[in-house]
Amino acid sequence: MRMVVEHRSRPCPGEQASGDAILVRHSGKRTLVAVVDALGHGPEAAKVSAAAVASMEGAPLDQGVESILTRLHTALRGSRGAAAMLCLLHEGNVEGAGVGNVDLRSVGTRLPVRLSAGILGSRWPRLHVFTGVVQPGHRLIFFSDGISQRFSTEVLRGRSAQEAAIHLLQHHASPIDDATVLVADLEEES
């Protein structure tokens, strides 16, 4: 199974830098997909999200999402903090967790996503780790709180990952926050 990933992001109107960041990292048969939203926006938030990505780039993927989030929490101590949604995919299985207000929707599969209240780098949450199964034809949509949760996945039916990401950013982005969306479509290996 392969993953087609498209993402779109833009800073808060009036800002040059975004506090949102994405990471897609492959290591062996494991793939980490993450969206991070540093508190606030602008250059200082961008520094925090860059530190978050750097932390996850060096994290071992075979120890699970709780280990990656613990490492991320430690890396962000003393900063303004961040929210994040992480998923590890391995041979059709997905393990994920979200802290704060970065969310995930799944299409074609039902993932029991339950966000954990807290701020990475500041208040360590009681993590709600979820697991599930994905297969070709399924779609995962990660989005920061700069994208309204009031979108229907039905309007994305028949759209490519790229078209879906563009649509969500154009039609559901907040006018007062950074906005990021990542669409991951799972497909058969060619």
Secondary structure, DSSP 8 states (H G I E B T S, - for coil): -EEEEEEEEE--TT-SS-SEEEEEEEETTEEEEEEEEESS-SHHHHHHHHHHHHHHHTS-GGG-HHHHHHHHHHHTTTS--EEEEEEEEETTEEEEEEESS-EEEEESS------B-SBBTTB------EEEE--TT-EEEEE-TTB-S---GGGGTT--HHHHHHHHHHHHB-TTS-EEEEEEEEE---
